[in-house]
Amino acid sequence: MGKDMATRAIAMYIETIHNGPEFIKIASKITPNKPIVALKAGKTAKGAEAVLSHTGRLAGPAQVYSAAFRQAGVIEAQTTQDLFDIAKALSSQPPLRSGRIAIITNGGGFGILSADAAIQSGLELPELSTETVRALKNVIPEYAVPKNPVDLSGDANSERYESALKAVANDKNIEGILVIPLVQTPELDEKIVDVLRDAKIYGKSIVACMMGGEYTMKHGRRLEAFGIPVYDTPERAVKALAALRDYGRIVAPPAPAVVPEEKIVKKAKKLLAKKAKKAAKKSAKKKKR
């Protein structure tokens, strides 16, 4: 599957791995170019017993598997739902390099829930640039506040979403966008699907949350056909973005902090002065003797 051009991401259910070093070796070659997400079964004593009866082999300690996954660049899922949610995002969206995201919604409550989930997942909700704020003020109602999360208010239509998406996607502080359109609201029509589809041209990671009944699900299915993953709760959508951030760190790990040259020189001088002081004291003691 690592060599298969049609496979964009690999999802694995694992009970036992017979040859750990070989798994790490092969997975390490694949993950820099293609994401792998794995779900380890048999983490508890009862689960391990079930694995033994199922495969005739003992399941290894969960901590060992987690360490092996990290070493190989494999993203570990904690539940079956996570396995498919994460694989869906990894197979359709570019990785996040920094984890700086924006949230756009026409439902304030969902914006707040998403913000909570994002911060708890280690994602960032940076301040929007002056240019973005200015652009948003031209499209949102006067009573709305152009902050991240961006609440377009309940009377938002597709055109307002389109303008807001353009403004936020052009913001250099933003790398990924969580869009939560409540399609049940009277002003929002089916064009919202086309608006989100067209937003792919900005090259940002886009994940959608659409919550509701059959009418909402119909729009969600259309959106997924265009390659944008859709989730039915803000928390699931945020987890997907967090996985994109995790994979971004695998593909391009953060560079080590660069210490300014003047700080290095200053530290070296301080160390040399300290050594010289010690040497002088030692020399003075010898002379007294």
C-alpha positions as CSV (number, residue, x, y, z in Angstrom):
1,M,0.0,0.0,0.0
2,G,3.0,2.3,0.5
3,K,3.8,1.9,-3.2
4,D,0.2,2.0,-4.4
5,M,-0.4,5.4,-6.1
6,A,-4.2,5.1,-5.5
7,T,-3.8,4.8,-1.8
8,R,-3.6,8.2,-0.1
9,A,-3.5,7.0,3.5
10,I,-3.2,3.7,5.3
11,A,-5.5,2.7,8.2
12,M,-4.5,-0.3,10.3
13,Y,-6.2,-2.5,13.0
14,I,-3.5,-4.2,15.0
15,E,-3.7,-7.0,17.6
16,T,-0.1,-8.2,17.5
17,I,3.0,-7.5,15.4
18,H,5.3,-10.5,15.1
19,N,8.4,-8.6,13.9
20,G,8.5,-5.2,15.6
21,P,11.9,-4.0,14.1
22,E,10.8,-4.9,10.6
23,F,7.4,-3.1,11.1
24,I,9.2,0.1,12.3
25,K,11.7,-0.1,9.4
26,I,9.0,-0.4,6.7
27,A,6.6,2.1,8.3
28,S,9.4,4.6,8.7
29,K,10.0,4.6,5.0
30,I,6.3,5.1,4.2
31,T,5.2,7.8,6.7
32,P,7.3,10.7,5.3
33,N,5.4,10.4,2.1
34,K,2.1,8.7,3.1
35,P,0.3,8.9,6.4
36,I,-0.4,5.7,8.5
37,V,-2.9,5.6,11.3
38,A,-3.1,2.6,13.5
39,L,-5.6,1.3,16.1
40,K,-4.1,-1.1,18.7
41,A,-6.5,-3.7,20.2
42,G,-5.9,-5.7,23.3
43,K,-4.7,-2.9,25.6
44,T,-6.4,-4.2,28.7
45,A,-5.9,-7.6,30.4
46,K,-9.3,-8.8,29.2
47,G,-8.6,-7.4,25.7
48,A,-5.3,-9.2,25.6
49,E,-7.0,-12.5,26.7
50,A,-9.4,-12.0,23.8
51,V,-6.5,-11.5,21.4
52,L,-4.9,-14.8,22.6
53,S,-8.1,-16.7,21.9
54,H,-8.5,-15.0,18.6
55,T,-5.0,-15.3,17.1
56,G,-3.3,-17.7,19.5
57,R,-0.7,-15.0,20.3
58,L,-0.2,-12.8,23.3
59,A,-0.7,-9.0,22.8
60,G,2.3,-6.9,23.7
61,P,2.1,-4.0,26.2
62,A,0.2,-1.0,24.8
63,Q,3.1,1.3,25.8
64,V,5.5,-0.6,23.7
65,Y,3.3,-0.3,20.7
66,S,2.7,3.4,21.2
67,A,6.5,3.9,21.4
68,A,7.0,2.0,18.2
69,F,4.3,4.0,16.4
70,R,5.9,7.2,17.5
71,Q,9.3,6.0,16.3
72,A,7.9,5.0,12.9
73,G,5.8,8.2,12.5
74,V,2.6,6.3,12.7
75,I,-0.4,8.2,14.2
76,E,-2.2,6.2,16.8
77,A,-6.0,6.2,17.0
78,Q,-7.7,5.6,20.4
79,T,-11.1,4.4,19.1
80,T,-12.6,2.9,16.0
81,Q,-14.3,6.2,15.3
82,D,-10.9,8.0,15.5
83,L,-9.4,5.5,13.1
84,F,-11.8,6.3,10.3
85,D,-12.1,10.0,11.2
86,I,-8.4,10.6,11.1
87,A,-7.8,8.5,8.0
88,K,-10.5,10.5,6.2
89,A,-8.8,13.8,6.9
90,L,-5.3,12.5,6.2
91,S,-6.3,11.1,2.8
92,S,-7.9,14.3,1.6
93,Q,-6.2,17.4,3.2
94,P,-2.7,18.8,3.3
95,P,-0.9,18.4,6.7
96,L,-0.8,21.4,9.1
97,R,2.8,22.6,9.8
98,S,2.0,24.7,12.8
99,G,-1.6,23.9,14.1
100,R,-2.8,27.5,13.7
101,I,-6.5,27.3,12.7
102,A,-9.5,29.5,12.3
103,I,-13.1,28.6,12.9
104,I,-16.0,30.0,10.8
105,T,-19.6,29.3,11.7
106,N,-23.1,30.8,11.6
107,G,-23.8,29.2,15.1
108,G,-22.0,30.9,18.0
109,G,-22.4,27.9,20.3
110,F,-20.6,25.6,17.9
111,G,-17.8,28.2,17.6
112,I,-17.3,28.1,21.4
113,L,-17.4,24.3,21.6
114,S,-14.9,24.1,18.7
115,A,-12.6,26.7,20.4
116,D,-12.6,24.7,23.6
117,A,-11.8,21.4,21.8
118,A,-9.1,23.1,19.7
119,I,-7.2,24.5,22.7
120,Q,-7.6,21.1,24.6
121,S,-6.1,19.4,21.5
122,G,-3.1,21.7,21.4
123,L,-4.2,23.6,18.4
124,E,-3.9,27.4,18.2
125,L,-6.5,30.0,17.5
126,P,-4.3,33.0,16.5
127,E,-5.5,36.6,16.3
128,L,-6.6,37.5,12.8
129,S,-4.5,40.0,10.8
130,T,-5.5,43.7,10.5
131,E,-6.3,43.1,6.8
132,T,-8.5,40.1,7.6
133,V,-10.4,42.0,10.3
134,R,-11.0,44.8,7.9
135,A,-12.3,42.5,5.2
136,L,-14.6,40.7,7.7
137,K,-16.1,44.0,8.9
138,N,-17.2,44.6,5.3
139,V,-19.3,41.4,5.2
140,I,-20.5,40.6,8.8
141,P,-23.3,42.5,10.6
142,E,-22.3,45.5,12.8
143,Y,-23.2,43.6,16.0
144,A,-20.9,40.7,15.1
145,V,-17.2,40.7,16.2
146,P,-14.5,39.9,13.7
147,K,-12.6,37.6,15.9
148,N,-11.4,34.0,15.8
149,P,-13.7,32.0,16.0
150,V,-15.6,34.0,13.3
151,D,-19.3,34.1,14.0
152,L,-21.1,35.1,10.9
153,S,-24.5,35.1,12.8
154,G,-27.6,33.1,12.2
155,D,-28.7,35.1,9.1
156,A,-25.5,34.3,7.1
157,N,-26.0,33.3,3.5
158,S,-23.6,31.6,1.1
159,E,-22.2,34.9,-0.1
160,R,-21.2,35.9,3.4
161,Y,-19.5,32.6,3.9
162,E,-17.7,33.0,0.6
163,S,-16.3,36.4,1.5
164,A,-15.4,35.3,5.0
165,L,-13.6,32.2,3.7
166,K,-11.6,34.3,1.3
167,A,-10.6,36.8,3.9
168,V,-9.5,34.1,6.4
169,A,-7.9,31.8,3.9
170,N,-5.6,34.7,2.8
171,D,-4.5,35.4,6.3
172,K,-0.9,34.3,6.7
173,N,-1.5,33.5,10.4
174,I,-4.0,30.8,9.5
175,E,-3.1,27.4,8.2
176,G,-6.3,25.4,8.6
177,I,-10.0,26.2,8.7
178,L,-12.8,24.5,10.5
179,V,-16.1,25.5,8.8
180,I,-19.4,24.8,10.7
181,P,-22.4,25.8,8.5
182,L,-25.8,25.2,10.0
183,V,-27.5,24.5,6.7
184,Q,-30.9,24.4,8.5
185,T,-31.0,28.2,8.8
186,P,-33.4,30.0,6.4
187,E,-30.8,32.2,4.7
188,L,-28.3,29.4,3.9
189,D,-29.0,27.6,0.6
190,E,-27.3,24.7,-1.2
191,K,-24.7,27.0,-2.7
192,I,-22.7,26.7,0.5
193,V,-21.5,23.3,-0.7
194,D,-20.0,24.9,-3.9
195,V,-18.5,27.7,-1.8
196,L,-16.7,25.2,0.4
197,R,-15.6,23.2,-2.6
198,D,-14.2,26.3,-4.3
199,A,-12.3,27.3,-1.1
200,K,-9.9,24.4,-1.9
201,I,-8.1,26.7,-4.3
202,Y,-6.5,28.5,-1.3
203,G,-4.4,25.4,-0.4
204,K,-5.4,25.5,3.2
205,S,-6.6,22.4,5.2
206,I,-10.4,22.6,5.3
207,V,-12.5,20.4,7.6
208,A,-16.3,20.8,7.9
209,C,-18.7,20.1,10.8
210,M,-22.4,19.6,9.7
211,M,-24.8,18.6,12.4
212,G,-28.5,17.7,11.7
213,G,-30.9,15.3,10.0
214,E,-31.2,14.0,6.5
215,Y,-31.3,17.4,4.9
216,T,-27.9,18.2,6.5
217,M,-26.5,14.8,5.7
218,K,-27.4,15.2,2.1
219,H,-25.2,18.4,1.9
220,G,-22.5,16.6,3.8
221,R,-22.3,13.7,1.4
222,R,-22.1,16.2,-1.5
223,L,-19.2,18.0,0.2
224,E,-17.3,14.8,0.9
225,A,-17.7,13.9,-2.8
226,F,-15.6,17.0,-3.5
227,G,-12.9,15.8,-1.1
228,I,-13.7,17.9,2.0
229,P,-14.1,15.7,5.2
230,V,-17.3,16.3,7.1
231,Y,-17.9,15.4,10.8
232,D,-21.1,15.6,12.8
233,T,-19.7,17.1,16.0
234,P,-17.1,19.9,16.5
235,E,-15.0,17.6,18.7
236,R,-14.6,15.0,15.9
237,A,-13.7,17.7,13.4
238,V,-11.1,19.2,15.8
239,K,-9.6,15.8,16.3
240,A,-9.2,15.5,12.6
241,L,-7.4,18.8,12.4
242,A,-5.2,17.8,15.3
243,A,-4.2,14.6,13.4
244,L,-3.3,16.8,10.4
245,R,-1.1,18.8,12.8
246,D,0.5,15.6,14.1
247,Y,1.2,14.4,10.6
248,G,2.7,17.8,9.7
249,R,5.2,17.3,12.5
250,I,6.2,13.9,11.1
251,V,6.6,15.3,7.5
252,A,8.4,18.4,8.6
253,P,9.5,18.4,12.3
254,P,9.9,21.8,13.9
255,A,13.4,23.2,13.5
256,P,15.4,23.5,16.7
257,A,15.4,26.9,18.3
258,V,18.2,29.0,17.0
259,V,20.2,30.8,19.7
260,P,21.2,34.3,18.5
261,E,25.0,34.6,18.0
262,E,25.3,37.5,20.5
263,K,23.8,35.3,23.2
264,I,26.3,32.5,22.5
265,V,29.3,35.0,22.6
266,K,28.0,36.5,25.8
267,K,27.6,33.1,27.4
268,A,31.1,32.1,26.3
269,K,32.7,35.3,27.7
270,K,30.9,34.7,31.0
271,L,32.2,31.1,31.2
272,L,35.8,32.2,30.3
273,A,35.7,34.9,32.9
274,K,34.5,32.4,35.5
275,K,37.3,30.0,34.6
276,A,39.9,32.9,34.7
277,K,38.7,33.9,38.2
278,K,39.0,30.4,39.5
279,A,42.5,30.1,37.9
280,A,43.6,33.4,39.6
281,K,42.4,32.2,43.0
282,K,44.2,28.9,42.6
283,S,47.4,30.8,41.6
284,A,47.1,33.1,44.6
285,K,46.8,30.2,47.0
286,K,50.0,28.6,45.5
287,K,51.9,31.9,46.0
288,K,50.9,32.1,49.7
289,R,52.3,28.6,50.2
